[in-house]
Amino acid sequence: MKGHDLRIADLPLRARTQAGLLSRFENETLRIWEKHGIRQAGFWTTLIGESSQEIIYMLAWDSMAEREKRWGVFLADPGRQDGEGQLLTPAAFSAVK
């Protein structure tokens, strides 16, 4: 089962600016993910709406087993950061599989 993790990094909880947190993802977290074989599917910020204090991102997984293995190792990494998440699976008609 392929799936995606939808994760939300809430800025007030991390006492950072959006620019600072985006910089950390780009310059530190992506390097750590690459080391652990974690693939990002995308990052988003809110242009219009109530979520201007969040960074939303998705991670792509080939299977639950891959997610459990790779995410578990990542959580033990001292340089990590993460947000709350949901594991999504695509509907049959979804353009993203």
C-alpha positions in Angstrom: 0.0 0.0 0.0 1.5 3.3 -1.1 0.7 6.2 1.1 1.5 9.8 2.1 2.0 11.3 5.5 0.3 14.7 5.8 2.2 16.6 8.5 1.7 20.1 10.0 4.4 22.1 11.7 2.7 24.7 13.9 4.9 27.8 14.2 3.6 29.1 17.6 4.4 25.7 19.2 8.0 25.9 17.9 8.5 29.6 18.8 10.1 30.2 15.3 9.3 32.5 12.4 7.9 30.8 9.3 11.1 31.9 7.3 13.3 30.4 10.0 11.4 27.1 10.1 11.3 26.8 6.3 15.1 27.4 6.3 15.6 24.7 8.8 13.6 22.2 6.7 15.5 23.2 3.6 19.0 23.2 5.0 18.8 20.6 7.8 15.8 18.4 7.9 15.9 17.5 4.2 19.5 16.4 4.6 18.5 14.2 7.6 15.6 12.7 5.7 17.9 11.9 2.7 20.2 10.1 5.1 17.3 7.9 6.3 15.8 7.4 2.8 12.7 9.6 3.5 11.2 11.2 0.4 9.2 14.5 0.6 6.2 14.9 -1.7 5.9 18.6 -1.2 5.8 21.6 1.2 3.1 24.3 1.4 2.4 27.5 3.2 -1.0 29.2 3.3 -1.4 32.1 1.0 -5.1 32.8 1.9 -6.8 31.3 4.9 -6.5 30.9 8.7 -3.4 28.6 8.7 -0.7 31.3 8.2 1.1 30.0 11.2 1.6 26.5 9.7 3.9 24.7 7.3 2.2 21.8 5.7 4.2 19.0 4.1 3.8 15.5 2.8 6.1 12.5 2.9 5.8 9.7 0.3 6.0 6.0 1.3 5.9 2.8 -0.8 4.5 0.8 2.1 3.6 0.9 5.7 6.6 -1.3 6.4 8.9 1.3 4.8 7.2 4.1 6.8 7.6 2.3 10.1 11.3 1.4 9.4 12.4 4.8 8.1 10.3 7.0 10.3 11.4 5.1 13.4 15.1 5.6 12.6 14.4 9.3 11.9 12.7 9.8 15.3 15.8 8.5 17.0 18.0 11.1 15.2 19.0 13.9 17.5 18.8 16.5 14.7 15.2 15.8 13.8 12.1 17.9 13.9 8.6 16.9 13.0 5.0 18.0 13.2 1.7 16.3 13.9 0.7 14.0 11.1 -1.9 11.8 9.4 -1.2 8.8 7.1 -3.2 9.1 3.9 -3.9 6.6 1.2 -5.1 7.7 -2.3 -8.6 7.2 -3.5 -9.0 5.1 -6.6 -9.5 8.2 -8.8 -6.7 10.3 -7.2 -4.1 11.9 -9.5 -1.5 11.3 -6.8 -0.9 7.6 -6.3 
